[in-house]
Amino acid sequence: MQRLLISLALVLVCCHGYALGPPIEACVEMFPLDHGADARKDSSPFTMTINATSYSPGDVIKVVLNTSEIYGHYFLEGLFVQMRPVTCVNTSVGTFSIETGDDFLKTMDCFAKPASAIAHYSHEHIHDRTFYWTAPSTANGHLYLRATVARNLKNFWTNVFSDFILDASIPNASPTTLKTCAVRSKQTSGVSITTSSSVVIFAALVVLAFVTKLTN
């Protein structure tokens, strides 16, 4: 029993924030503070393809995340996706949905907006995934998908983007004039602990204290 409780405490501390997806605090910067590592600087082996180059209110766009051909089957364990405006405002536009029976992905309510992000929900080795984005009822300018993709705890990329999706209500728009926004790639100095992490660490400490009391 004692060993079981200690193991539970260690699992709570070590695995929190990864297997069940990012905490809500990660919505702004989309950076996994709980991973304790900087983002990879090389090109991501993952790509996001979309079946449209522009959108109008209410349009549904199919998104496929997979491995670049030169890498073959390069699995992923973590995923966080939002539709961002090219104006670099920290918000996610539209809503996401997943395919029926998909037990790897879930939607998240970032920026107090229902289903405004896609994230992983389990700790499996996945090679590709398909999900859908629905445009809002009003135009929001030109957009692009931004993703943080993790191969494992210490190897992840914060610079995974789709092609630009042009606002159909803006005439003579060209994707060649657009740029993606800067992304965070480094941990802050010292130890960064999110609110949700603090709660789990506290729970782990309670378990350890209980074990200590039993053994004294």
N, C-alpha and C positions, 0 to 999 in steps of 0.2 A: 504493500500500500504506500509506504514511504517513497519507494523508488518511482511509483506511478505518479505521485503528486509532484515530485521533483521534475520528472520528465514533462509533465503538463506545463509546469512553470517555464521550462526552457523553450518549449514549443511556442508558448504565448509570446515570449520575448523575441525569439529568432525569426518566426515566420509571419508575425503580424504585418499587415499592410502590403503583403505581396500576393498570397494565394487568393484572397478575396477581393482584390482590386484596390485602386487608389482611394485614399480618404478624400472627403469633400474639400479639405483644405488645399488639395493639389490642383483644383480646377483652374486657378489663375495661371500659374507658371507651368503646369503639366510636368513637373519635375519630381521624381521619386526620392524624396529626402530620406525615407526609411532604408534605402538601399545602401547608403554609406559609400557611394562611389560617384565619380564624375561620369558624364555621358561619353560615349565613344566619339572620337573625332573623325573617324573614317566614314566613308559613304555607307549608308544603311543597306543591308542585304534585303530589305523589305520594300515593297512598292504598293501604292494604293492607286488603283485604276477606277475610273468612273465612266458611266455610259452616257454622259452628256457634257457639253462644253458651255452651256448656259442654262439659266433657270428662270421660271416665272412662278408667281405665287401658287403654292399647292403642288408643284411638281414633285415627283418621287424619283430619286436618283439612286441607282444601284452602285454599291462600292465593293470592290474586291481587294482584299489585302493578301498578298502572297510574296513568295521569295523571288528575287531577281534571278533570271535564268542562269547567270554565270555562277551562282552559288548553289544551284540545285535545290534539294530539300533542306532548308535551313530553318529549324523549328523555332517557335517563339513560345514564351511562357506568360508574357504580360503585354497588355495593350490598353491604350488610352487615346481616344479620338474625339476631336471637336471640329465643328465647322467655324472657321474664324474669318472675320472681315479683313480686307487688305488695308483698312485704315489703322490696323493694329490696336483697336480698342479691345480690352480684355473682356470678351464676352463670347458666347457660342450661339450661333444662329440656327434656327430650325429645330427639328426633332429627329431622333433616330429610332429605328426599329430593327429587331433581329429576326432571323428565320425561325419558324416553329421547330422546337426540339433542340435548339442550340443551347447546350448547357455550359458553354465556355464563356459566352458573352452576356452582358447585362447592360441596361441603360442606366445613366446617372443623371441626377437633377442638379447640374451645375448652374451657378448664378441665379438660383431660385427659379429655374426654368425646367419644367418636366421633360425628361428624356432628351436633354440637350447634349449628352455625351454618350460615348460607347466605352465600355471597359471590360476587362477580363473578370471572370467570376470563379474560376477554378485554376488549379495548378497543373495543367496538362501540357504536353508537347504538341503544339498545333502548327501546321504548315501553311494553312491559308484559312481565310474566313470571308464570308459574304454578309453584308448588312445593308441597310437602306437609310437614306436621308430624305426627309420631306421638307420642302421649302416652306417658310412661314407665309401667312396670308398677305403680307406686304413686302415689297422689295427692300433689300438690305444692302444694295451695292454688290460689288464683286467679292467673291469668296474663294476660299480654298480649304481643304481638309488638312488639319495638322494632327500628327500622331506622335506619341511616345511609345516605342516598341522595345520590349525587353526579351532578350534571348535567355537570360538567367539573371540572378540577383545583381551581379557586378558588371554585366555587359548589356547596355541598353543605349538606344539612340533617341534623341529628342528632336531630330531634324528630318522627320519623315513627312513629306508633303504630297498632296495630289496635284494634278494640273489645276489651273485656275478655272473657276466656274463663273462665267460672266453674267451679270444682271441684264436680262433681256430687255429691260425698260430703258437702258442707257444706250443711245445710238453710237455707232462707230467705235465701239470699244474694242481694244486689242490686248490680248494677254501678254504681248511682248513688252508692254509698258508697265507691267505690274511686277511687284516684288513681294516675297514672303517677309514676314516680320521676324525680328531677332528672337531667339529662343534661349532659355537658360541651359547651360551645359555643365555647370560646376556646383559642387556642394558649397554651402557657406562655411566660414571658418568655425571651428569648434564642432560640437555635436548638435545636430538639428533634430528636434523631436516634435512631432505634430501633436495636436490635442488628442487625437484618437490613440496615438502611440502611448501617450502618457497614461491614459486610462488602462490600457492593456498591461503596461509595465507595473502599474500600481496593483492590478489584479494578480500578477505574477509574484510580486513581493508579499502580498497577503497569503498566497499559497505557501511560499517558502517560510513565512513566519509561523504558519500553522504547523508545518512539518517540524520546524525547530522546537516548537512547544511540545509536540508529541514525543520527541526524542529526549527531552530533558526530564 
